[in-house]
Amino acid sequence: MNKHILMVIDNQLNPDKYTKEQLKKNADDSRAATYAADVDAYAADNADAGYWLNEYFKLTGEIKQDYIDAINKDNK
């Protein structure tokens, strides 16, 4: 599970959880992972972030629901 993608999805589900600085740091830290970086770059705009998340999941074959389940588990 990609921790940078996890943070982007968590930010979509819980928009007040992270500061802009935290999101920028996540984007900076994720530069080695191309799609994670692209998702983070557009995280402020949910429409763009959604597009890049879909591209990430198509490319990797991972399952978005697994990320959502992990976030929900951590928030309990």
FIGU-511796 format. One record per residue (C-alpha): residue number from 1; x, y, z; residue in three letters. Coordinates in steps of 0.25 Angstrom, whole numbers, plus 5000, padded with zeros to 4 digits. Example, Ala and Ser with C-alpha at 12.3 -4.5 7.8 and 13.67 -1.06 7.14 Angstrom:
<nuvos>
(nuvo 1,(5049,4982,5031),'Ala')
(nuvo 2,(5055,4996,5029),'Ser')
</nuvos>
This chain:
<nuvos>
(nuvo 1,(5000,5000,5000),'Met')
(nuvo 2,(5006,5013,4996),'Asn')
(nuvo 3,(5006,5023,5008),'Lys')
(nuvo 4,(5005,5035,4999),'His')
(nuvo 5,(4993,5030,4992),'Ile')
(nuvo 6,(4987,5027,5005),'Leu')
(nuvo 7,(4989,5041,5010),'Met')
(nuvo 8,(4982,5047,4997),'Val')
(nuvo 9,(4970,5038,4999),'Ile')
(nuvo 10,(4969,5041,5014),'Asp')
(nuvo 11,(4970,5055,5010),'Asn')
(nuvo 12,(4958,5053,5001),'Gln')
(nuvo 13,(4950,5046,5012),'Leu')
(nuvo 14,(4954,5055,5023),'Asn')
(nuvo 15,(4957,5069,5017),'Pro')
(nuvo 16,(4960,5076,5030),'Asp')
(nuvo 17,(4970,5066,5035),'Lys')
(nuvo 18,(4983,5071,5028),'Tyr')
(nuvo 19,(4989,5084,5026),'Thr')
(nuvo 20,(4994,5090,5013),'Lys')
(nuvo 21,(5008,5088,5018),'Glu')
(nuvo 22,(5006,5074,5021),'Gln')
(nuvo 23,(5000,5071,5007),'Leu')
(nuvo 24,(5011,5078,5001),'Lys')
(nuvo 25,(5021,5070,5009),'Lys')
(nuvo 26,(5014,5058,5004),'Asn')
(nuvo 27,(5015,5062,4990),'Ala')
(nuvo 28,(5030,5066,4992),'Asp')
(nuvo 29,(5033,5052,4998),'Asp')
(nuvo 30,(5025,5044,4988),'Ser')
(nuvo 31,(5033,5050,4976),'Arg')
(nuvo 32,(5040,5036,4974),'Ala')
(nuvo 33,(5026,5030,4971),'Ala')
(nuvo 34,(5021,5036,4958),'Thr')
(nuvo 35,(5006,5034,4960),'Tyr')
(nuvo 36,(5007,5037,4975),'Ala')
(nuvo 37,(5013,5050,4971),'Ala')
(nuvo 38,(5003,5054,4961),'Asp')
(nuvo 39,(4992,5051,4970),'Val')
(nuvo 40,(4998,5059,4981),'Asp')
(nuvo 41,(5000,5071,4971),'Ala')
(nuvo 42,(4986,5071,4969),'Tyr')
(nuvo 43,(4981,5068,4983),'Ala')
(nuvo 44,(4975,5082,4985),'Ala')
(nuvo 45,(4965,5079,4974),'Asp')
(nuvo 46,(4957,5067,4976),'Asn')
(nuvo 47,(4953,5065,4962),'Ala')
(nuvo 48,(4967,5065,4957),'Asp')
(nuvo 49,(4971,5056,4969),'Ala')
(nuvo 50,(4960,5046,4966),'Gly')
(nuvo 51,(4965,5045,4952),'Tyr')
(nuvo 52,(4980,5043,4956),'Trp')
(nuvo 53,(4975,5033,4967),'Leu')
(nuvo 54,(4968,5025,4956),'Asn')
(nuvo 55,(4980,5025,4947),'Glu')
(nuvo 56,(4989,5020,4959),'Tyr')
(nuvo 57,(4980,5009,4962),'Phe')
(nuvo 58,(4979,5005,4947),'Lys')
(nuvo 59,(4994,5005,4946),'Leu')
(nuvo 60,(4997,4997,4959),'Thr')
(nuvo 61,(4985,4988,4959),'Gly')
(nuvo 62,(4983,4991,4974),'Glu')
(nuvo 63,(4969,4993,4979),'Ile')
(nuvo 64,(4964,5007,4984),'Lys')
(nuvo 65,(4954,5000,4994),'Gln')
(nuvo 66,(4966,4994,5001),'Asp')
(nuvo 67,(4971,5008,5004),'Tyr')
(nuvo 68,(4958,5013,5009),'Ile')
(nuvo 69,(4956,5001,5018),'Asp')
(nuvo 70,(4970,5004,5024),'Ala')
(nuvo 71,(4967,5018,5026),'Ile')
(nuvo 72,(4953,5014,5033),'Asn')
(nuvo 73,(4960,5004,5041),'Lys')
(nuvo 74,(4971,5015,5046),'Asp')
(nuvo 75,(4960,5025,5049),'Asn')
(nuvo 76,(4952,5016,5058),'Lys')
</nuvos>
